[in-house]
């Protein structure tokens, strides 16, 4: 009886086969029989160790026990395929207590063989569940997405972005959509490409597609680990390999292209791959559609009208699709003398720097170990997200010797894999990570997440949070310790819990929480009747109470953007410039000005538009209208003068840089007149921007010269990492002129 997974290495070959047989039986296979290799189904090198059934399908399972440092090569794969064919079995599984070579992964995909390496076998042992051989019944929300997608496609929409939280089955959803499309000859879908940035994601996706499409109906091939794409019905490729093989393909090689983790697409290599391809239909899949670097995601996939699904983390938690999170906000100790700053209109970053005194690392480790004791975790499995490699190397010294390990992107693959293995198999209770574990890493037994430093990225935070929310039969909940040290993170956590609380329950999509065996025996009810539990330590509670007393709304960038998007989805138009305080409740023009610099910039960032979309034609018209008024008065205005003329209650409609971009564009007045004007019905008889304007300044300001000089100096910048090379002297000027380095980068990239 195996009680600790690493004990499998001490089993004899025959006992290991018995262990594998029992694991598969526990996971839903039946009538499993161990055969003697070389007897019943042996011809030449052929042979199968186990035959078993699942959902009426017969499986051939080959078991290869190896030393942990020895990989399984194609010889084992060939042996399985030969034996399965002799037994007339189509469903094949290759299992090992070690790992597979890259060649095995590529060939297995083409041959239809499912692979269980050491990590996959451990997942099967823990979860007692596998996607392999599942009979799939589409859930209501998945079918709703497919119906919406088909409607868009019938309306000649060729690009779509499907948003679904991790754990909601986005791959099954799109596989079912593909099945509908390829079976309907009117869509002419013959060849499909599925792209992702990690091989693990690709292999998981193949399983989902085979469950939906069946075995033997379509051909599959791999384009990862250097393998060239083949002429098959489905190609599953990694971005890096596919990019290197582009010259082997035609632009219209694929009728349908699916991009998983689609928020990566704006990165240069990924976008070049997508730009090269010219499919009839392009579909992106993501749980986090908005990027912190302001690069457009939705623009790659059909814009606002192509963004469908939108079943986010809050929805998934409300409907019990994920493990129950016990979220504890461990706000850093406060400097009481600085609390008055909340009343003085300081920026969020300035408040964070002065308001929070970061806890020492040894104190954080003490609190982590205290929480483990209080939760009575017999086997703690904690992922600790650190800010940098240097930080994790320093912090690991404060954990008890032997209880923690670490992994990072600069570590050799073999060492990283070994450290993850030792963490999973009980040699360590904690694993410190940096720049990893955001996506593609599956450790379902994780019961503790620790955020030590604020990342500044809501997307990364949500991805990291998702690492602990995977449901298992043995895990009731996951504990999250968040040492935030930031008002914005405090706000994000509060907003998430409020959103979960306020989302109405759709009974057709709601899942009751299942009780484990202990609860059933004790005849207890479900442990958690809520959907997320957020508690605040004394410091965090003090800040929340202060905010409440001051009636201070923490409308930071992410919340402001969400308010704007929600308004558009509800009303079908942009919020009116002159009535923002009414239509976006709690958001002021001063806040928009501070965060975005102009109303136009606010809209462009909210809707992921890197260029002026046609929906902004009314703003173009106002810019030309102001220019015309100046010219009729005998003035030749500067861009700054036009921008200042557009100001209403401290908020400009557009900045002078945006004025320059607008005036550069060649507008066709007749075409503009035919476009839909988005404005409130009650004020359609007049321009929503007919407002009293300040005194005109027609002189070329010194700031204009400074801005143009900076834009010219850094015109080659394209990504956030480029900003690190800017000297402090220039950065001070940038923050003064552009309000933030992000807005500066946006202006630089838009000016190209």
C-alpha positions in Angstrom: 0.0 0.0 0.0 1.6 3.3 -1.2 1.1 6.1 1.3 3.8 8.4 0.0 4.1 8.8 -3.8 7.9 8.6 -3.8 7.7 5.0 -2.5 6.9 3.9 -6.1 10.7 3.9 -6.8 11.2 1.1 -4.3 8.6 -1.2 -5.9 9.5 -4.2 -8.0 8.6 -4.0 -11.7 5.6 -6.3 -11.2 4.4 -4.4 -8.1 4.7 -1.1 -10.0 2.4 -2.5 -12.6 -0.1 -3.5 -9.9 0.2 0.1 -8.5 -0.5 1.6 -11.9 -3.5 -0.8 -12.4 -5.0 0.2 -9.1 -4.4 4.0 -9.7 -6.3 3.7 -13.0 -9.1 1.7 -11.4 -9.5 4.4 -8.7 -9.6 7.0 -11.5 -12.6 5.4 -13.3 -11.2 2.5 -15.4 -12.7 -0.9 -14.9 -12.0 -4.6 -15.7 -8.3 -3.9 -15.6 -6.2 -7.0 -16.4 -2.4 -7.3 -16.2 -1.0 -9.3 -19.1 2.3 -11.0 -19.3 4.4 -9.2 -21.8 5.6 -11.6 -24.5 2.7 -13.9 -24.2 -0.9 -13.1 -25.2 -0.3 -10.1 -27.5 3.4 -10.5 -28.3 4.8 -10.5 -31.8 8.3 -9.2 -32.4 8.7 -6.2 -30.1 5.0 -5.7 -29.5 3.5 -6.0 -26.0 1.0 -4.4 -23.7 1.1 -4.6 -19.8 -2.5 -3.7 -18.9 -5.9 -3.7 -20.7 -8.7 -1.7 -19.1 -12.1 -0.1 -20.0 -13.5 3.4 -19.4 -16.9 4.5 -20.6 -17.1 1.6 -23.0 -13.7 2.1 -24.5 -10.9 -0.4 -24.3 -7.4 1.0 -23.4 -4.0 -0.5 -23.9 -1.7 0.7 -21.1 2.1 0.2 -21.3 4.1 0.6 -18.1 7.8 1.6 -18.0 9.6 1.7 -14.7 12.8 3.6 -14.9 15.5 5.2 -12.7 14.3 8.8 -11.9 17.2 10.2 -14.1 16.5 7.9 -17.1 14.0 9.1 -19.7 11.7 6.8 -21.7 12.5 6.9 -25.4 10.6 5.9 -28.6 11.3 2.2 -28.2 8.6 2.0 -25.5 6.2 4.0 -27.7 6.7 1.6 -30.6 6.2 -1.4 -28.4 2.9 0.0 -27.1 1.6 0.9 -30.6 2.5 -2.5 -32.0 0.8 -4.4 -29.1 -2.3 -2.2 -29.2 -2.7 -2.7 -33.0 -2.4 -6.5 -32.7 -5.1 -6.4 -30.0 -7.2 -4.0 -32.2 -7.2 -1.3 -29.5 -7.3 2.3 -30.6 -6.9 4.0 -27.1 -3.3 3.8 -25.9 -1.6 5.1 -22.7 2.1 5.1 -21.9 3.0 5.4 -18.2 6.3 5.9 -16.4 7.7 6.8 -13.0 10.3 8.9 -14.9 9.9 11.3 -17.9 9.7 11.2 -21.7 12.0 12.5 -24.3 10.9 15.3 -26.5 10.7 12.9 -29.5 8.3 10.7 -27.6 6.0 13.7 -26.9 6.0 14.7 -30.6 5.4 11.2 -31.9 2.8 10.3 -29.2 0.7 13.2 -30.2 0.7 12.0 -33.9 0.0 8.4 -32.9 -2.8 9.2 -30.5 -1.0 7.9 -27.4 -1.7 9.5 -24.1 1.4 10.1 -21.8 1.6 9.9 -18.0 5.0 10.9 -16.8 5.9 11.0 -13.1 4.0 14.3 -12.6 1.0 13.1 -14.5 0.9 9.8 -12.6 1.1 11.6 -9.3 -1.8 13.9 -10.3 -3.9 10.8 -11.2 -3.0 9.2 -7.8 -4.0 12.3 -5.9 -7.1 13.4 -7.8 -8.4 10.0 -8.8 -9.7 11.5 -12.0 -8.4 11.9 -15.5 -9.7 13.7 -18.6 -8.6 10.8 -20.7 -11.6 8.8 -22.1 -14.2 11.2 -20.6 -17.7 11.2 -22.0 -18.2 15.0 -22.4 -21.5 16.7 -21.8 -21.4 20.4 -22.5 -22.4 22.5 -19.5 -24.9 25.3 -20.0 -22.4 28.1 -19.9 -20.1 26.3 -22.4 -23.0 25.8 -24.8 -24.0 29.5 -24.3 -20.5 30.5 -25.4 -20.6 28.2 -28.4 -24.1 29.6 -29.4 -22.8 33.1 -29.2 -19.6 32.2 -31.2 -21.7 30.6 -34.0 -24.0 33.6 -34.1 -20.9 35.9 -34.5 -19.4 33.7 -37.2 -22.7 33.6 -39.1 -22.7 37.4 -39.0 -19.3 37.1 -40.9 -17.2 37.8 -37.7 -13.9 36.1 -38.4 -12.1 36.9 -35.1 -13.2 36.0 -31.6 -11.8 36.2 -28.1 -13.3 33.8 -25.6 -12.8 34.7 -21.9 -13.2 31.9 -19.3 -11.6 31.6 -15.9 -9.1 28.7 -15.3 -11.0 25.6 -14.5 -14.1 26.3 -16.6 -13.1 24.1 -19.5 -12.2 26.6 -22.2 -10.4 23.9 -24.3 -13.5 21.6 -24.2 -15.6 24.6 -25.1 -13.6 25.5 -28.2 -13.2 21.8 -29.2 -16.9 21.4 -29.3 -17.2 24.6 -31.3 -14.6 23.3 -33.8 -16.6 20.0 -34.1 -19.6 22.0 -35.1 -17.7 24.1 -37.6 -15.9 21.2 -39.3 -19.0 19.1 -39.6 -20.9 22.0 -41.3 -19.5 22.1 -44.9 -20.7 25.7 -45.3 -17.8 26.9 -43.1 -15.2 25.0 -45.2 -13.0 24.2 -42.2 -10.6 21.4 -43.1 -7.3 22.2 -41.3 -7.0 23.5 -37.8 -4.0 24.9 -35.9 -3.9 25.1 -32.1 -1.2 27.4 -30.7 0.1 27.8 -27.2 3.3 28.9 -25.5 3.9 25.7 -23.5 4.1 22.0 -24.5 2.2 21.0 -21.4 -0.8 23.1 -22.5 -0.6 21.5 -25.9 -0.6 17.9 -24.6 -3.6 18.6 -22.3 -5.4 20.2 -25.2 -4.9 17.2 -27.5 -6.7 15.0 -24.9 -9.7 17.4 -24.8 -10.0 17.4 -28.6 -9.8 13.6 -28.8 -12.5 13.3 -26.2 -14.8 15.6 -28.2 -13.8 14.5 -31.8 -13.2 10.8 -31.1 -10.2 8.6 -31.9 -9.3 7.7 -35.5 -11.7 10.3 -37.1 -9.1 12.9 -37.7 -5.3 13.1 -38.0 -3.1 15.0 -35.5 0.5 16.2 -35.6 2.9 18.3 -33.4 4.9 21.4 -34.1 6.9 21.8 -30.9 10.4 20.9 -29.7 11.7 21.6 -33.2 9.3 19.3 -35.1 8.0 20.6 -38.4 4.2 20.8 -38.9 2.8 18.0 -41.0 -0.2 17.8 -43.4 -2.7 16.6 -40.8 -6.3 17.7 -39.9 -5.0 19.2 -36.6 -1.7 20.7 -35.8 -0.8 21.5 -32.2 2.1 23.9 -32.1 4.2 26.0 -29.7 4.8 29.6 -30.7 8.6 29.4 -30.6 8.8 26.3 -32.9 6.0 27.5 -35.2 7.8 30.9 -35.6 10.9 29.1 -36.7 9.0 27.0 -39.2 6.9 29.8 -40.8 8.9 29.7 -44.0 7.7 26.1 -44.6 4.0 27.2 -44.7 1.6 29.2 -46.8 -0.3 32.1 -45.1 -3.6 30.3 -45.7 -2.3 26.9 -44.6 -4.9 26.7 -41.9 -8.7 27.4 -42.1 -9.0 27.9 -38.4 -6.4 29.0 -35.9 -6.9 28.8 -32.1 -4.6 30.6 -29.7 -4.6 29.5 -26.0 -3.5 32.0 -23.3 -4.2 34.6 -25.9 -3.1 37.5 -23.7 0.5 36.6 -24.8 -0.2 37.5 -28.4 0.7 41.2 -28.3 4.3 40.1 -27.5 6.5 40.5 -30.6 7.2 36.9 -31.6 3.6 35.8 -30.9 2.1 38.7 -32.8 4.3 38.1 -35.8 3.0 34.5 -36.0 -0.6 35.7 -35.9 0.0 38.5 -38.4 1.6 36.0 -40.8 -1.4 33.6 -40.7 -4.5 34.3 -42.7 -7.2 31.8 -41.5 -10.9 32.0 -42.2 -11.5 32.1 -38.5 -9.2 33.2 -35.6 -10.1 32.3 -32.0 -8.3 33.4 -28.9 -8.8 31.8 -25.4 -7.8 33.5 -22.2 -8.8 33.8 -18.5 -7.1 37.3 -18.3 -7.8 39.4 -21.4 -6.3 42.7 -20.2 -2.6 43.3 -20.2 -0.8 45.7 -17.9 1.5 47.0 -20.6 -1.5 48.5 -22.4 -0.9 46.5 -25.6 -4.2 45.4 -27.2 -5.4 41.8 -26.8 -9.0 42.2 -28.0 -7.8 44.1 -31.1 -6.1 40.9 -32.3 -9.3 39.0 -32.0 -12.1 41.1 -33.4 -12.2 44.1 -31.1 -15.0 44.7 -28.5 -17.6 43.0 -30.6 -15.6 39.8 -30.8 -15.0 39.5 -27.0 -17.4 36.8 -25.8 -17.9 34.4 -22.9 -16.7 36.7 -20.0 -17.1 34.0 -17.4 -14.4 35.3 -15.1 -12.9 34.2 -11.7 -15.6 35.9 -9.7 -18.3 34.0 -11.6 -16.4 30.7 -11.3 -16.1 31.2 -7.5 -19.8 32.1 -7.1 -20.8 28.9 -8.9 -18.4 26.7 -7.0 -16.3 25.7 -10.0 -13.1 26.1 -8.0 -11.7 25.2 -4.6 -12.9 27.4 -1.7 -10.3 30.2 -1.1 -9.6 31.4 2.5 -8.0 34.7 1.6 -6.1 36.5 4.4 -4.9 40.0 3.8 -1.8 40.5 5.9 -1.3 44.2 5.3 2.1 45.5 6.4 2.3 47.5 9.6 1.1 51.1 9.3 2.8 54.3 9.9 0.1 56.0 11.9 1.6 59.5 11.4 1.1 59.1 7.6 -2.6 58.1 7.6 -3.6 61.8 7.0 -2.2 61.5 3.5 -5.3 59.7 2.4 -7.1 63.1 2.8 -4.6 65.1 0.8 -5.0 63.7 -2.7 -1.6 62.1 -3.0 -1.0 59.5 -5.7 -1.4 55.8 -4.9 2.3 55.2 -5.3 3.3 58.0 -3.0 0.9 56.7 -0.3 2.2 53.2 -0.7 5.8 54.3 -0.2 5.0 56.2 3.0 2.0 54.4 4.4 3.3 50.9 4.6 6.4 49.7 6.4 7.3 46.3 4.9 7.5 43.4 7.3 10.9 41.7 7.5 11.3 38.4 5.8 11.9 36.4 9.0 8.6 37.8 10.3 6.7 36.7 7.2 8.1 33.2 7.5 7.0 33.1 11.1 3.5 34.0 10.1 3.4 31.4 7.3 4.4 28.6 9.7 1.9 29.9 12.3 -0.9 29.7 9.7 0.1 26.1 8.8 -0.1 25.2 12.5 -3.5 26.9 12.9 -4.9 25.2 9.8 -3.6 21.8 11.1 -2.1 21.0 7.7 -0.7 17.5 8.0 1.0 17.9 4.6 1.5 21.6 3.8 2.0 22.4 0.1 2.8 26.1 -0.2 3.8 28.1 -3.2 5.5 31.3 -2.2 5.6 34.0 -4.9 8.6 36.2 -4.5 9.6 39.5 -6.2 13.0 38.5 -7.6 15.5 35.7 -7.7 17.7 37.6 -5.3 14.8 38.0 -2.9 13.9 34.3 -2.9 17.6 33.3 -2.4 17.7 35.5 0.7 14.3 34.6 2.1 14.8 30.8 1.9 17.3 31.1 4.7 14.6 31.9 7.2 12.6 28.7 6.6 13.5 25.7 8.8 16.3 23.7 7.1 15.0 21.3 4.5 11.4 22.6 4.5 11.8 24.8 1.4 13.2 24.7 -2.1 13.1 27.2 -4.9 12.7 27.4 -8.7 13.3 30.3 -11.1 13.7 31.0 -14.8 17.5 31.2 -14.8 17.8 27.6 -13.3 18.6 24.7 -15.7 15.5 22.7 -16.7 16.8 19.5 -15.1 17.3 21.3 -11.7 14.0 23.0 -11.9 12.2 19.7 -12.6 14.0 18.0 -9.8 13.1 20.8 -7.3 9.4 20.7 -8.3 9.5 16.9 -8.0 11.0 17.0 -4.5 8.4 19.6 -3.4 5.5 17.5 -4.7 6.8 14.3 -3.2 7.0 15.6 0.3 10.7 16.4 0.7 9.8 20.1 1.0 6.7 21.8 2.3 7.3 25.1 0.5 8.5 26.1 -2.9 9.7 29.7 -3.6 9.1 30.8 -7.1 9.7 33.8 -9.3 8.7 34.4 -12.9 7.2 30.9 -13.0 4.0 29.1 -12.0 1.7 31.8 -13.5 0.5 29.4 -16.2 0.9 25.8 -17.3 2.1 24.4 -14.0 -0.3 22.0 -12.4 0.1 21.1 -8.8 -3.4 20.3 -7.7 -2.5 19.4 -4.1 -1.4 23.0 -3.4 -3.2 24.1 -0.2 -1.3 27.3 0.6 -0.4 30.4 -1.6 1.7 33.2 -0.3 2.1 36.6 -2.0 5.1 38.3 -0.4 5.5 41.4 -2.6 3.0 43.3 -4.7 3.6 42.6 -8.4 1.9 45.7 -9.8 0.0 43.4 -12.3 -3.6 42.4 -11.7 -3.2 39.8 -14.5 -0.2 38.1 -12.8 -2.0 38.1 -9.5 -5.0 36.4 -10.9 -2.9 33.8 -12.7 -0.9 33.1 -9.5 -4.1 32.8 -7.5 -5.4 30.3 -10.0 -2.5 28.0 -9.1 -4.2 27.0 -5.9 -7.8 26.9 -7.0 -7.8 23.6 -8.7 -10.4 21.3 -7.2 -9.5 17.8 -5.9 -11.4 15.3 -4.0 -9.1 15.5 -1.0 -8.8 19.3 -0.8 -11.6 21.3 0.9 -10.0 24.7 0.6 -6.9 26.7 -0.2 -5.4 29.3 2.2 -4.0 32.5 0.7 -1.7 34.8 2.7 -1.3 38.1 0.9 1.3 40.4 2.4 0.1 43.2 0.0 1.9 46.4 1.0 -0.3 48.3 -1.5 -3.6 50.1 -1.5 -4.3 48.9 -5.0 -4.0 45.2 -4.0 -6.1 45.8 -1.0 -8.7 47.3 -3.3 -8.4 44.4 -5.8 -9.0 41.8 -3.1 -11.9 43.8 -1.7 -13.5 44.2 -5.1 -13.1 40.5 -5.9 -15.0 39.5 -2.8 -17.7 42.1 -3.4 -18.1 41.0 -7.0 -18.4 37.4 -6.0 -21.0 38.4 -3.4 -23.1 40.5 -5.8 -23.1 38.1 -8.8 -26.5 36.5 -9.0 -26.5 32.6 -8.9 -27.4 30.9 -12.1 -29.0 27.7 -10.8 -28.4 25.9 -14.1 -24.7 26.5 -13.8 -24.3 26.1 -10.0 -22.3 23.2 -8.5 -23.0 21.9 -5.0 -19.7 21.4 -3.1 -19.1 17.7 -2.7 -18.4 16.3 0.8 -15.3 14.1 1.3 -15.5 10.7 2.8 -14.9 12.0 6.4 -17.7 14.5 6.1 -20.1 11.9 4.8 -19.3 9.5 7.6 -19.8 12.2 10.2 -23.0 13.3 8.4 -21.8 16.9 8.3 -23.2 19.5 5.9 -21.0 21.2 3.4 -18.1 23.0 5.2 -18.3 26.3 3.3 -21.7 27.9 2.4 -20.0 31.0 1.1 -18.0 31.4 -2.1 -14.9 33.2 -0.9 -13.8 34.1 2.6 -11.7 37.2 3.0 -10.3 38.3 6.4 -8.2 41.3 7.2 -5.5 41.6 9.8 -5.8 44.7 12.1 -3.7 46.9 9.9 -5.8 46.1 6.8 -9.0 46.6 8.7 -7.9 50.0 9.9 -7.3 51.1 6.3 -10.7 49.8 5.2 -12.4 51.6 8.0 -10.5 54.8 7.4 -11.5 54.7 3.7 -15.1 54.1 4.7 -15.1 57.0 7.2 -13.5 59.4 4.7 -15.9 58.2 2.0 -12.7 57.7 -0.1 -13.3 55.6 -3.2 -10.2 53.6 -4.2 -11.0 54.0 -7.9 -7.6 53.0 -9.3 -6.8 52.3 -12.8 -8.2 48.7 -13.0 -11.4 49.7 -11.3 -11.9 52.7 -13.5 -11.4 50.6 -16.6 -13.9 48.0 -15.4 -16.5 50.7 -14.7 -16.1 52.0 -18.3 -16.3 48.5 -19.8 -19.4 47.6 -17.7 -21.1 50.8 -18.8 -20.5 50.1 -22.4 -21.8 46.5 -22.1 -25.0 47.7 -20.4 -25.7 50.9 -22.4 -24.2 50.0 -25.7 -22.3 53.3 -25.9 -19.3 55.1 -24.3 -20.0 57.2 -21.2 -20.7 60.8 -22.0 -17.8 63.2 -21.6 -19.9 65.8 -19.9 -21.8 63.5 -17.6 -19.0 61.2 -16.4 -19.6 61.7 -12.7 -23.3 60.6 -13.2 -22.7 57.7 -15.6 -19.6 56.3 -13.9 -20.7 56.5 -10.3 -17.9 57.3 -7.9 -15.3 58.1 -10.6 -14.3 61.7 -11.0 -12.8 63.7 -13.9 -9.8 64.4 -11.7 -9.1 60.7 -11.2 -9.4 60.0 -15.0 -7.0 62.9 -15.7 -4.5 61.7 -13.1 -4.6 58.1 -14.3 -5.0 58.4 -18.0 -4.3 62.0 -19.0 -7.4 62.4 -21.2 -10.9 61.0 -21.9 -9.7 59.6 -25.3 -6.8 57.8 -23.6 -9.2 56.4 -21.0 -11.4 54.9 -23.7 -8.5 53.5 -25.7 -7.0 51.7 -22.8 -10.3 50.5 -21.5 -11.1 48.8 -24.8 -7.6 47.7 -25.8 -7.3 49.9 -28.8 -3.8 50.8 -29.9 -5.0 53.0 -32.8 -8.0 55.3 -33.2 -11.0 53.1 -33.8 -13.8 54.2 -36.0 -16.0 54.3 -32.9 -14.1 57.3 -31.8 -15.0 59.4 -34.9 -17.1 61.8 -32.7 -13.8 62.7 -30.9 -12.1 63.2 -34.3 -14.9 65.5 -35.3 -14.6 67.6 -32.1 -10.8 68.0 -32.7 -11.4 69.2 -36.3 -14.3 71.5 -35.1 -11.9 73.2 -32.6 -9.3 73.6 -35.2 -11.8 75.1 -37.6 -12.9 77.7 -34.9 -9.3 78.8 -34.4 -8.7 79.1 -38.1 -11.9 81.1 -38.6 -10.6 83.5 -35.9 -7.3 83.9 -37.8 -5.2 81.8 -35.5 -3.0 78.8 -36.3 -3.3 76.9 -33.0 -0.7 74.6 -31.5 -1.6 71.1 -30.5 -1.6 72.1 -26.9 -4.0 75.0 -27.6 -6.5 72.5 -29.2 -6.1 70.2 -26.3 -6.7 73.0 -23.8 -9.8 74.1 -25.7 -11.3 70.6 -25.2 -10.9 70.7 -21.4 -14.1 70.3 -19.4 -13.9 70.5 -15.6 -10.2 69.8 -15.5 -10.4 66.8 -17.9 -9.1 67.2 -21.5 -10.9 65.4 -24.2 -7.5 64.6 -25.8 -3.9 65.4 -25.1 -1.7 67.5 -27.4 0.0 64.3 -28.5 -3.3 62.7 -29.4 -4.3 65.9 -31.2 -1.2 65.5 -33.4 -2.2 61.9 -34.2 -5.8 62.8 -35.0 -4.8 65.7 -37.3 -2.4 63.5 -39.2 -5.1 61.1 -40.2 -6.8 61.5 -43.5 -10.5 61.6 -42.7 -13.3 61.0 -45.2 -16.2 63.2 -44.1 -18.7 61.3 -46.1 -17.7 58.0 -44.6 -17.8 59.5 -41.1 -21.3 60.8 -41.6 -22.5 57.2 -42.3 -21.0 55.8 -39.1 -23.1 55.3 -35.9 -22.7 58.3 -33.5 -22.5 57.0 -30.0 -24.0 59.6 -27.7 -26.9 59.8 -25.1 -30.3 60.0 -26.7 -31.4 63.0 -24.6 -28.6 65.3 -26.0 -28.5 64.1 -29.6 -29.7 67.5 -30.8 -26.4 69.1 -29.7 -22.8 68.1 -29.4 -22.0 66.6 -26.1 -18.8 68.6 -26.1 -20.3 72.1 -26.5 -18.8 73.4 -23.3 -17.3 76.6 -21.9 -13.6 76.5 -22.6 -10.6 78.2 -21.0 -8.6 81.0 -22.4 -6.6 79.9 -25.5 -2.8 79.8 -25.4 -1.5 79.9 -28.9 2.2 79.9 -28.0 4.5 77.0 -28.3 5.2 75.9 -24.7 8.5 74.8 -23.5 6.9 71.5 -22.5 6.1 70.8 -26.2 9.8 71.0 -27.0 10.7 68.7 -24.1 8.1 66.2 -25.1 9.1 66.0 -28.7 12.7 65.7 -27.7 11.9 62.7 -25.4 9.7 61.0 -28.0 12.5 61.3 -30.6 15.2 60.1 -28.1 13.2 57.0 -27.1 11.3 56.3 -30.4 12.8 52.8 -30.6 11.1 51.7 -27.3 8.5 49.0 -27.7 8.0 47.2 -24.3 8.0 47.8 -20.6 11.5 46.4 -20.0 12.9 49.2 -22.3 11.9 51.7 -19.7 14.5 50.4 -17.2 17.3 52.0 -19.3 15.9 55.5 -18.9 18.2 57.6 -16.6 16.6 59.1 -13.5 17.0 62.6 -14.8 14.9 61.8 -17.9 12.4 59.7 -15.9 11.6 62.7 -13.7 10.8 64.8 -16.8 8.7 62.0 -18.3 6.6 61.7 -15.1 6.1 65.5 -15.1 5.1 65.7 -18.7 3.3 62.4 -19.3 2.1 61.7 -15.7 3.4 58.1 -15.8 5.9 56.0 -17.6 3.2 53.7 -18.9 1.4 56.6 -20.7 4.8 57.7 -22.1 5.4 54.2 -23.5 1.9 54.2 -25.0 2.5 57.6 -26.7 5.9 56.4 -28.1 4.4 53.2 -29.6 1.4 55.0 -31.0 3.6 57.6 -32.7 5.3 55.0 -34.9 
